Amino acid sequence: MPGLRWRFFAFSVITSILLWYTPIRGFQFLSERPEGCLGYEGGRCLTDETDLCSNPQRGQCGFYRDCLEARFHCGPEGYPLGYGEKYCEKFSNARDTLSSAGQVWMLDTMQCLQRALVPEVTSELTQDLTALSDQQACDALKEKAFSSHPGCYVDSGVCTLGLSDWTHIVKIINFSTLFGSWDAVKQALETVEECLELYRYLLDHHNGTTTSGLIHVTTSN
């Protein structure tokens, strides 16, 4: 009987370890990633480029090069590489300069921006682009991408971040570039009550003043 109890205890421990180590993926040892598995999203193994393009991974920037650029061929100055990948990597590299809330905002925003463009890669709607020249298709992609920026930034909570985070964000990329234009900044922020403080902060910098008593920050592209 003691031996039986011991075997049952050992079986319970091993089962618990397996369930903890391989949630949602079944009973399998995963000390190494299975062959052909490029990553995980929600417990699901992403097995090929199609999975990565239809479900961009949080905190990653590969979607712009491997999916958008591979589809549109806009070149180094086009939106996928010249903006999307460029600033995705700049934010990733500067992650440690942001507060914990700022880092969550950054990750949420990065994923929101990529998910907004998934249909341009995977949907049958992209067939409409066959009637356009490569440059026209790239211009249409850029317009679609920038139209998603204000919603992603605001919905992810940029207006609720502190002054320190705003300052670091402006050092990484100026807000008119972030939103696509100064008009887009105004449209996104001036009508949202919780964004009024951020709007005044940006307005000061846009006008080259410090009327709100905030320290001037030199922006960079």
MIDOSE-1310 file (N, C-alpha, C; in nm, 2 decimals, decimal comma, always signed):
residues 221
mpgl	+0,08/-0,12/+0,00/+0,00/+0,00/+0,00/+0,09/+0,13/+0,00; +0,19/+0,14/+0,08/+0,27/+0,26/+0,08/+0,33/+0,28/-0,06; +0,37/+0,16/-0,13/+0,43/+0,18/-0,26/+0,33/+0,23/-0,36; +0,20/+0,19/-0,34/+0,09/+0,24/-0,43/+0,07/+0,39/-0,41
rwrf	+0,07/+0,43/-0,28/+0,05/+0,57/-0,25/+0,17/+0,66/-0,31; +0,29/+0,60/-0,30/+0,40/+0,67/-0,36/+0,39/+0,69/-0,51; +0,35/+0,58/-0,58/+0,34/+0,59/-0,72/+0,23/+0,69/-0,76; +0,12/+0,69/-0,68/+0,01/+0,78/-0,71/+0,06/+0,93/-0,69
fafs	+0,14/+0,95/-0,59/+0,19/+1,08/-0,56/+0,29/+1,13/-0,67; +0,38/+1,03/-0,71/+0,47/+1,07/-0,82/+0,40/+1,10/-0,95; +0,29/+1,02/-0,98/+0,22/+1,04/-1,10/+0,15/+1,18/-1,09; +0,10/+1,22/-0,98/+0,03/+1,35/-0,96/+0,13/+1,46/-0,98
vits	+0,25/+1,45/-0,93/+0,35/+1,55/-0,94/+0,39/+1,57/-1,09; +0,41/+1,46/-1,16/+0,46/+1,47/-1,30/+0,35/+1,52/-1,38; +0,22/+1,49/-1,36/+0,11/+1,54/-1,43/+0,09/+1,69/-1,41; +0,11/+1,73/-1,29/+0,10/+1,88/-1,26/+0,21/+1,96/-1,33
illw	+0,33/+1,90/-1,33/+0,44/+1,97/-1,40/+0,41/+1,98/-1,55; +0,36/+1,87/-1,61/+0,33/+1,87/-1,75/+0,22/+1,97/-1,78; +0,12/+1,98/-1,70/+0,01/+2,07/-1,72/+0,06/+2,22/-1,71; +0,15/+2,24/-1,61/+0,20/+2,38/-1,59/+0,29/+2,42/-1,71
ytpi	+0,37/+2,32/-1,76/+0,47/+2,35/-1,86/+0,42/+2,36/-2,00; +0,31/+2,29/-2,02/+0,25/+2,28/-2,16/+0,11/+2,32/-2,16; +0,06/+2,44/-2,11/-0,08/+2,48/-2,12/-0,13/+2,49/-2,26; -0,24/+2,43/-2,28/-0,32/+2,44/-2,40/-0,26/+2,36/-2,51
rgfq	-0,13/+2,32/-2,50/-0,06/+2,25/-2,61/-0,06/+2,10/-2,60; -0,13/+2,04/-2,50/-0,13/+1,90/-2,48/-0,01/+1,84/-2,40; -0,01/+1,71/-2,38/+0,09/+1,65/-2,31/+0,21/+1,62/-2,40; +0,31/+1,71/-2,39/+0,43/+1,69/-2,47/+0,54/+1,77/-2,40
flse	+0,66/+1,72/-2,41/+0,77/+1,79/-2,36/+0,82/+1,90/-2,45; +0,83/+2,02/-2,40/+0,87/+2,13/-2,49/+1,00/+2,20/-2,44; +1,09/+2,12/-2,40/+1,22/+2,18/-2,37/+1,28/+2,25/-2,49; +1,24/+2,20/-2,61/+1,28/+2,26/-2,73/+1,16/+2,29/-2,82
rpeg	+1,16/+2,40/-2,89/+1,04/+2,44/-2,97/+1,03/+2,33/-3,09; +0,91/+2,28/-3,11/+0,89/+2,18/-3,22/+0,94/+2,23/-3,35; +0,98/+2,14/-3,43/+1,03/+2,18/-3,57/+0,92/+2,25/-3,64; +0,96/+2,36/-3,70/+0,86/+2,44/-3,78/+0,78/+2,54/-3,70
clgy	+0,80/+2,54/-3,57/+0,72/+2,63/-3,49/+0,80/+2,76/-3,47; +0,74/+2,87/-3,52/+0,81/+3,00/-3,52/+0,79/+3,08/-3,40; +0,70/+3,04/-3,31/+0,66/+3,11/-3,19/+0,53/+3,07/-3,14; +0,48/+3,14/-3,03/+0,35/+3,10/-2,98/+0,27/+3,23/-2,96
eggr	+0,14/+3,21/-2,98/+0,05/+3,32/-2,96/-0,08/+3,26/-2,90; -0,11/+3,30/-2,77/-0,23/+3,24/-2,71/-0,22/+3,09/-2,69; -0,10/+3,04/-2,67/-0,08/+2,89/-2,66/-0,08/+2,82/-2,79; -0,10/+2,89/-2,90/-0,10/+2,82/-3,03/+0,03/+2,84/-3,10
cltd	+0,08/+2,73/-3,15/+0,21/+2,73/-3,22/+0,19/+2,79/-3,36; +0,27/+2,90/-3,39/+0,27/+2,96/-3,52/+0,37/+2,89/-3,61; +0,31/+2,83/-3,71/+0,39/+2,73/-3,79/+0,45/+2,78/-3,92; +0,40/+2,89/-3,97/+0,45/+2,94/-4,09/+0,43/+3,09/-4,11
etdl	+0,48/+3,15/-4,21/+0,47/+3,29/-4,23/+0,32/+3,34/-4,23; +0,23/+3,26/-4,29/+0,09/+3,30/-4,29/+0,04/+3,32/-4,15; +0,07/+3,24/-4,06/+0,03/+3,25/-3,92/+0,08/+3,38/-3,86; +0,21/+3,41/-3,89/+0,27/+3,53/-3,83/+0,21/+3,66/-3,90
csnp	+0,17/+3,65/-4,02/+0,12/+3,77/-4,09/-0,03/+3,79/-4,05; -0,10/+3,69/-4,01/-0,24/+3,70/-3,98/-0,25/+3,73/-3,83; -0,15/+3,70/-3,75/-0,16/+3,72/-3,61/-0,02/+3,77/-3,55; +0,01/+3,90/-3,58/+0,14/+3,95/-3,54/+0,17/+3,93/-3,39
qrgq	+0,29/+3,89/-3,36/+0,33/+3,86/-3,22/+0,35/+3,99/-3,14; +0,31/+3,99/-3,02/+0,33/+4,11/-2,93/+0,47/+4,13/-2,90; +0,51/+4,26/-2,92/+0,65/+4,29/-2,89/+0,75/+4,26/-3,00; +0,70/+4,22/-3,12/+0,79/+4,19/-3,23/+0,77/+4,29/-3,34
cgfy	+0,87/+4,30/-3,43/+0,86/+4,40/-3,54/+0,87/+4,33/-3,68; +0,88/+4,20/-3,68/+0,90/+4,13/-3,80/+0,78/+4,14/-3,90; +0,67/+4,17/-3,85/+0,55/+4,18/-3,94/+0,57/+4,28/-4,06; +0,64/+4,39/-4,03/+0,66/+4,49/-4,13/+0,75/+4,44/-4,25
rdcl	+0,85/+4,37/-4,22/+0,94/+4,33/-4,32/+0,89/+4,20/-4,38; +0,86/+4,10/-4,30/+0,82/+3,97/-4,35/+0,69/+3,96/-4,41; +0,60/+4,05/-4,38/+0,46/+4,04/-4,43/+0,43/+4,16/-4,52; +0,43/+4,28/-4,46/+0,40/+4,40/-4,54/+0,49/+4,43/-4,66
earf	+0,62/+4,43/-4,63/+0,72/+4,46/-4,73/+0,72/+4,35/-4,83; +0,71/+4,22/-4,79/+0,71/+4,11/-4,88/+0,59/+4,11/-4,97; +0,48/+4,18/-4,93/+0,36/+4,19/-5,01/+0,37/+4,31/-5,10; +0,41/+4,42/-5,05/+0,40/+4,55/-5,13/+0,53/+4,60/-5,20
hcgp	+0,65/+4,55/-5,15/+0,77/+4,59/-5,21/+0,79/+4,75/-5,22; +0,77/+4,81/-5,11/+0,77/+4,96/-5,11/+0,92/+5,02/-5,10; +1,01/+4,94/-5,07/+1,15/+4,98/-5,06/+1,19/+5,04/-4,93; +1,31/+5,08/-4,91/+1,36/+5,13/-4,78/+1,29/+5,26/-4,73
egyp	+1,23/+5,34/-4,82/+1,17/+5,46/-4,78/+1,02/+5,45/-4,77; +0,96/+5,33/-4,81/+0,82/+5,31/-4,80/+0,77/+5,29/-4,66; +0,64/+5,28/-4,64/+0,59/+5,27/-4,50/+0,64/+5,15/-4,42; +0,64/+5,02/-4,48/+0,67/+4,91/-4,40/+0,81/+4,92/-4,34
lgyg	+0,91/+4,96/-4,42/+1,05/+4,96/-4,37/+1,09/+5,10/-4,32; +1,05/+5,20/-4,39/+1,09/+5,34/-4,36/+1,02/+5,40/-4,24; +0,90/+5,34/-4,21/+0,83/+5,40/-4,09/+0,80/+5,28/-3,99; +0,72/+5,19/-4,04/+0,67/+5,08/-3,95/+0,78/+5,01/-3,87
ekyc	+0,87/+4,95/-3,95/+0,98/+4,87/-3,89/+1,08/+4,97/-3,81; +1,11/+5,08/-3,88/+1,20/+5,18/-3,82/+1,16/+5,22/-3,68; +1,04/+5,27/-3,66/+0,99/+5,32/-3,53/+0,95/+5,21/-3,43; +0,91/+5,09/-3,49/+0,89/+4,98/-3,40/+1,02/+4,94/-3,33
ekfs	+1,13/+4,93/-3,41/+1,26/+4,90/-3,35/+1,31/+5,01/-3,26; +1,29/+5,13/-3,29/+1,33/+5,24/-3,21/+1,26/+5,24/-3,07; +1,13/+5,21/-3,07/+1,06/+5,20/-2,95/+1,11/+5,08/-2,87; +1,13/+4,97/-2,94/+1,17/+4,85/-2,87/+1,31/+4,87/-2,80
nard	+1,40/+4,94/-2,87/+1,53/+4,96/-2,82/+1,53/+5,06/-2,70; +1,43/+5,15/-2,70/+1,42/+5,25/-2,59/+1,32/+5,21/-2,48; +1,28/+5,08/-2,48/+1,17/+5,04/-2,39/+1,21/+5,06/-2,24; +1,33/+5,04/-2,21/+1,37/+5,06/-2,07/+1,37/+5,20/-2,02
tlss	+1,35/+5,30/-2,11/+1,34/+5,44/-2,07/+1,20/+5,48/-2,02; +1,11/+5,39/-2,05/+0,97/+5,42/-2,02/+0,93/+5,35/-1,89; +0,83/+5,41/-1,82/+0,78/+5,35/-1,70/+0,71/+5,21/-1,73; +0,67/+5,14/-1,63/+0,60/+5,02/-1,65/+0,47/+5,04/-1,73
agqv	+0,40/+5,15/-1,70/+0,28/+5,18/-1,77/+0,31/+5,22/-1,92; +0,42/+5,29/-1,93/+0,47/+5,33/-2,07/+0,51/+5,21/-2,15; +0,57/+5,11/-2,09/+0,60/+4,99/-2,16/+0,48/+4,91/-2,21; +0,38/+4,91/-2,12/+0,25/+4,84/-2,16/+0,19/+4,92/-2,27
wmld	+0,19/+5,05/-2,27/+0,13/+5,13/-2,38/+0,21/+5,10/-2,51; +0,34/+5,10/-2,50/+0,42/+5,07/-2,62/+0,39/+4,94/-2,68; +0,38/+4,83/-2,60/+0,35/+4,70/-2,65/+0,21/+4,69/-2,71; +0,11/+4,75/-2,64/-0,02/+4,75/-2,69/-0,03/+4,83/-2,82
tmqc	+0,04/+4,94/-2,83/+0,03/+5,02/-2,95/+0,10/+4,95/-3,07; +0,21/+4,89/-3,04/+0,28/+4,82/-3,15/+0,20/+4,71/-3,21; +0,13/+4,63/-3,12/+0,04/+4,53/-3,17/-0,08/+4,58/-3,24; -0,14/+4,68/-3,19/-0,26/+4,75/-3,25/-0,23/+4,79/-3,39
lqra	-0,11/+4,86/-3,41/-0,08/+4,91/-3,54/-0,06/+4,80/-3,64; +0,00/+4,69/-3,59/+0,03/+4,58/-3,68/-0,10/+4,51/-3,72; -0,19/+4,48/-3,62/-0,31/+4,42/-3,64/-0,40/+4,50/-3,73; -0,39/+4,63/-3,73/-0,48/+4,71/-3,82/-0,44/+4,69/-3,96
lvpe	-0,32/+4,64/-3,99/-0,28/+4,62/-4,13/-0,28/+4,47/-4,17; -0,33/+4,39/-4,08/-0,34/+4,24/-4,12/-0,42/+4,22/-4,25; -0,54/+4,29/-4,26/-0,62/+4,27/-4,38/-0,55/+4,31/-4,51; -0,46/+4,40/-4,50/-0,38/+4,44/-4,62/-0,29/+4,33/-4,67
vtse	-0,26/+4,24/-4,58/-0,17/+4,13/-4,62/-0,25/+4,00/-4,65; -0,36/+3,98/-4,57/-0,43/+3,85/-4,57/-0,56/+3,85/-4,64; -0,63/+3,96/-4,65/-0,76/+3,96/-4,70/-0,77/+3,96/-4,85; -0,88/+3,92/-4,90/-0,90/+3,92/-5,05/-0,92/+4,06/-5,10
ltqd	-0,93/+4,16/-5,00/-0,94/+4,30/-5,04/-0,81/+4,34/-5,11; -0,70/+4,27/-5,08/-0,58/+4,31/-5,14/-0,58/+4,29/-5,29; -0,67/+4,21/-5,34/-0,69/+4,19/-5,49/-0,72/+4,32/-5,56; -0,78/+4,41/-5,49/-0,82/+4,54/-5,55/-0,69/+4,62/-5,58
ltal	-0,58/+4,59/-5,51/-0,46/+4,66/-5,54/-0,39/+4,62/-5,67; -0,43/+4,51/-5,73/-0,37/+4,47/-5,85/-0,39/+4,57/-5,96; -0,49/+4,65/-5,95/-0,52/+4,75/-6,06/-0,43/+4,88/-6,04; -0,36/+4,88/-5,93/-0,27/+5,00/-5,90/-0,13/+4,97/-5,93
sdqq	-0,06/+5,08/-5,96/+0,09/+5,06/-5,97/+0,15/+5,03/-5,84; +0,28/+4,99/-5,84/+0,34/+4,96/-5,71/+0,34/+5,08/-5,62; +0,37/+5,20/-5,68/+0,38/+5,32/-5,60/+0,24/+5,36/-5,54; +0,14/+5,34/-5,63/+0,00/+5,37/-5,58/-0,04/+5,28/-5,47
acda	+0,00/+5,15/-5,48/-0,04/+5,06/-5,38/+0,03/+5,09/-5,25; +0,16/+5,13/-5,26/+0,24/+5,17/-5,14/+0,18/+5,30/-5,08; +0,13/+5,39/-5,16/+0,07/+5,52/-5,11/-0,06/+5,48/-5,04; -0,14/+5,39/-5,09/-0,26/+5,35/-5,03/-0,24/+5,28/-4,90
lkek	-0,13/+5,20/-4,89/-0,10/+5,13/-4,77/-0,06/+5,24/-4,66; +0,02/+5,33/-4,70/+0,07/+5,44/-4,61/-0,05/+5,51/-4,55; -0,15/+5,55/-4,64/-0,27/+5,62/-4,59/-0,35/+5,54/-4,50; -0,37/+5,41/-4,53/-0,44/+5,32/-4,44/-0,37/+5,31/-4,31
afss	-0,24/+5,30/-4,31/-0,16/+5,28/-4,19/-0,17/+5,40/-4,10; -0,15/+5,52/-4,15/-0,16/+5,64/-4,07/-0,30/+5,67/-4,02; -0,40/+5,62/-4,09/-0,54/+5,64/-4,04/-0,56/+5,56/-3,91; -0,48/+5,46/-3,89/-0,50/+5,38/-3,77/-0,42/+5,43/-3,65
hpgc	-0,33/+5,52/-3,68/-0,24/+5,56/-3,57/-0,31/+5,63/-3,45; -0,39/+5,73/-3,48/-0,45/+5,80/-3,36/-0,53/+5,71/-3,27; -0,61/+5,62/-3,33/-0,69/+5,53/-3,25/-0,61/+5,44/-3,17; -0,50/+5,39/-3,23/-0,42/+5,29/-3,15/-0,35/+5,36/-3,04
yvds	-0,29/+5,48/-3,06/-0,22/+5,55/-2,95/-0,31/+5,59/-2,84; -0,43/+5,65/-2,87/-0,52/+5,70/-2,77/-0,59/+5,58/-2,70; -0,63/+5,48/-2,77/-0,70/+5,37/-2,71/-0,61/+5,29/-2,63; -0,48/+5,29/-2,66/-0,38/+5,22/-2,57/-0,34/+5,30/-2,45
gvct	-0,38/+5,42/-2,44/-0,37/+5,50/-2,32/-0,26/+5,60/-2,31; -0,22/+5,65/-2,43/-0,11/+5,75/-2,43/-0,14/+5,87/-2,35; -0,27/+5,91/-2,34/-0,31/+6,03/-2,27/-0,30/+6,02/-2,12; -0,30/+5,90/-2,07/-0,30/+5,87/-1,93/-0,16/+5,85/-1,88
lgls	-0,06/+5,85/-1,96/+0,08/+5,84/-1,92/+0,13/+5,97/-1,85; +0,24/+5,95/-1,78/+0,29/+6,07/-1,71/+0,39/+6,15/-1,80; +0,43/+6,27/-1,75/+0,51/+6,36/-1,82/+0,64/+6,29/-1,86; +0,70/+6,21/-1,77/+0,83/+6,15/-1,80/+0,82/+6,06/-1,93
dwth	+0,71/+5,98/-1,94/+0,69/+5,90/-2,05/+0,67/+5,98/-2,18; +0,59/+6,09/-2,17/+0,57/+6,18/-2,29/+0,70/+6,23/-2,33; +0,79/+6,27/-2,24/+0,92/+6,33/-2,27/+1,00/+6,23/-2,35; +1,00/+6,10/-2,30/+1,08/+6,00/-2,37/+1,02/+5,96/-2,50
ivki	+0,89/+5,96/-2,51/+0,83/+5,93/-2,64/+0,87/+6,04/-2,74; +0,86/+6,16/-2,70/+0,90/+6,27/-2,79/+1,04/+6,27/-2,83; +1,13/+6,21/-2,75/+1,27/+6,20/-2,78/+1,29/+6,09/-2,89; +1,20/+5,99/-2,88/+1,21/+5,88/-2,98/+1,15/+5,92/-3,11
infs	+1,04/+5,99/-3,11/+0,97/+6,03/-3,23/+0,88/+6,14/-3,20; +0,88/+6,25/-3,28/+0,79/+6,36/-3,25/+0,65/+6,32/-3,28; +0,56/+6,38/-3,21/+0,42/+6,34/-3,22/+0,35/+6,36/-3,35; +0,40/+6,47/-3,42/+0,34/+6,49/-3,56/+0,38/+6,37/-3,65
tlfg	+0,50/+6,32/-3,63/+0,54/+6,21/-3,71/+0,47/+6,08/-3,66; +0,45/+6,07/-3,53/+0,38/+5,96/-3,48/+0,24/+5,94/-3,53; +0,17/+6,06/-3,54/+0,03/+6,06/-3,58/+0,02/+6,07/-3,73; +0,12/+6,12/-3,80/+0,11/+6,13/-3,95/+0,12/+6,28/-3,99
swda	+0,06/+6,37/-3,90/+0,06/+6,51/-3,93/+0,01/+6,58/-3,80; +0,04/+6,71/-3,80/+0,00/+6,79/-3,68/-0,16/+6,80/-3,68; -0,22/+6,80/-3,79/-0,37/+6,80/-3,80/-0,42/+6,68/-3,74; -0,36/+6,56/-3,76/-0,40/+6,44/-3,70/-0,39/+6,44/-3,55
vkqa	-0,28/+6,50/-3,50/-0,26/+6,52/-3,36/-0,38/+6,59/-3,30; -0,41/+6,71/-3,36/-0,52/+6,79/-3,30/-0,66/+6,71/-3,31; -0,68/+6,65/-3,42/-0,81/+6,57/-3,44/-0,82/+6,46/-3,34; -0,71/+6,40/-3,30/-0,71/+6,28/-3,21/-0,72/+6,33/-3,07
letv	-0,66/+6,44/-3,03/-0,65/+6,48/-2,89/-0,74/+6,59/-2,84; -0,77/+6,69/-2,92/-0,83/+6,81/-2,87/-0,98/+6,78/-2,83; -1,04/+6,68/-2,87/-1,18/+6,65/-2,84/-1,20/+6,54/-2,73; -1,09/+6,49/-2,68/-1,09/+6,39/-2,58/-1,05/+6,45/-2,45
eecl	-1,14/+6,45/-2,35/-1,11/+6,52/-2,22/-0,98/+6,48/-2,16; -0,96/+6,35/-2,15/-0,84/+6,30/-2,08/-0,71/+6,32/-2,16; -0,73/+6,37/-2,28/-0,61/+6,40/-2,36/-0,57/+6,55/-2,36; -0,65/+6,63/-2,30/-0,63/+6,78/-2,31/-0,49/+6,82/-2,25
elyr	-0,45/+6,76/-2,15/-0,32/+6,79/-2,09/-0,21/+6,76/-2,19; -0,22/+6,64/-2,25/-0,12/+6,60/-2,35/-0,12/+6,69/-2,47; -0,24/+6,73/-2,51/-0,26/+6,82/-2,62/-0,19/+6,95/-2,60; -0,21/+7,01/-2,47/-0,15/+7,13/-2,44/+0,01/+7,12/-2,44
ylld	+0,05/+7,01/-2,39/+0,20/+6,98/-2,39/+0,25/+6,98/-2,53; +0,19/+6,91/-2,62/+0,23/+6,90/-2,75/+0,22/+7,03/-2,83; +0,11/+7,11/-2,80/+0,09/+7,24/-2,86/+0,21/+7,33/-2,82; +0,25/+7,33/-2,70/+0,36/+7,41/-2,66/+0,49/+7,38/-2,74
hhng	+0,51/+7,25/-2,76/+0,63/+7,21/-2,83/+0,62/+7,24/-2,98; +0,50/+7,22/-3,03/+0,47/+7,25/-3,17/+0,50/+7,40/-3,20; +0,46/+7,48/-3,11/+0,47/+7,63/-3,13/+0,61/+7,68/-3,08; +0,69/+7,59/-3,02/+0,82/+7,63/-2,98/+0,82/+7,71/-2,85
ttts	+0,71/+7,69/-2,77/+0,70/+7,77/-2,64/+0,69/+7,67/-2,53; +0,69/+7,73/-2,41/+0,68/+7,65/-2,29/+0,58/+7,72/-2,19; +0,46/+7,75/-2,25/+0,37/+7,83/-2,17/+0,31/+7,75/-2,06; +0,32/+7,62/-2,06/+0,27/+7,54/-1,95/+0,37/+7,51/-1,85
glih	+0,49/+7,57/-1,87/+0,60/+7,55/-1,77/+0,67/+7,42/-1,78; +0,65/+7,35/-1,90/+0,72/+7,22/-1,92/+0,85/+7,25/-1,99; +0,95/+7,16/-1,96/+1,08/+7,17/-2,02/+1,07/+7,14/-2,17; +1,14/+7,22/-2,25/+1,14/+7,20/-2,40/+1,22/+7,07/-2,43
vtts	+1,17/+6,99/-2,52/+1,24/+6,87/-2,56/+1,27/+6,87/-2,70; +1,39/+6,85/-2,74/+1,42/+6,85/-2,88/+1,38/+6,72/-2,94; +1,30/+6,72/-3,05/+1,25/+6,60/-3,11/+1,34/+6,55/-3,22; +1,33/+6,42/-3,25/+1,41/+6,36/-3,35/+1,33/+6,27/-3,44
n	+1,36/+6,25/-3,56/+1,29/+6,16/-3,65/+1,37/+6,04/-3,67
